Amino acid sequence: MAFLLFRLSFLIVYAAIFVPCDGLGSRVEKLCKKRMETMEKDGEHMTSCPILVAYPNVFMKEKAVAISGVDVMRDIQTMGDENDNVLALDVMIDDHEEWMGKIQTLENTFGTNRVEYDQLVELTVMPFNLETDIVKDATTLDGRRRLQQEFTPWGITMVQAAQVEPPKLDPGQHPLQVCVIDTGYGMGHTDLPDSVNHGVFGLNTNSDSISWDVDQNGHGTHVAGTIGAIGGNGIGITSVVPDPNTYQLMIGKAFGPSGTSSLSNILSSMVFCANNGANVISMSFRMGYSPTAERFFEIMY
């Protein structure tokens, strides 16, 4: 498996739990209603339903906007066939009959498997505390766990990372592009690659305005550290790829501090990764079945 990591021209690594759903024709309505019920329990009122529409060309894109009667929230264009471009629209639901009429017209025009709810996506684990949760074998100092020397997590040994021979590179050459789609990146962490010395870069595709290099959850930094924490520096942990000069790390910040996101955020980050030459995309989340996501995974692979 380690050998394949360097041989595949484009590999997507993701951990997603897909939950099958019945009848696509009524799926948008069911999921929007479910979301409305959840928000009402939290004392919030949902006034619109976010949907995704896959379109084949500019003419059909304009038609989707005309049918929905709303402005485009996001236009996600893939590197694949034109049929896989996706519009993110927010359709008002004050008038239920009018709203369902728009959804049905979109489904009749584009196909039931090309119109879907822009569903919520959640991380598969709870938020991390970067000071206490990343390392197991540490001692207590001032109430916080600290390493006394560089530590090799058990997972690094389990995947036999040390048996992979790093490629021989020319100065400044980065043959492996690794993209992590998660909650952001803890830039400035002493055991992680940075922008100045290692060219780490990223993009925030989430709806908030927090920069990609800020991680208020911790999960994204944990994942990035497992992949590429700097080895041989006597601090923190070592990783699967401990030499930051043999690869380049990019970050797609699709999740907010709570560890939740939307499918459109995920797809936008995937396109960002692909457009910047990612060979490996790392994602860890759970979601319901999505024909749009399935097409995107096939394109990216």
Secondary structure, DSSP 8 states (H G I E B T S, - for coil): -HHHHHH-SSEEEEEEEEE--S-HHHHHHHHHHHHHHHHHHTT----EEEEEEEESSHHHHHHHHHHHTS-EEEEE--SS-GGGEEEEEEEE-SSHHHHHHHHHHHHHHH-GGGEEE--EEEESS----TTTSS-SS-EEETTEEE-SS-B--HHHHHTTGGGS------TT---EEEEEEES---TT-TTS--HHHH--EEEE-SSS---TT--SSSHHHHHHHHHH---SSSSSB--SS--TTSEEEEEEE---TTSEEEHHHHHHHHHHHHHTT-SEEEEEEEEE--HHHHHHHHHH-
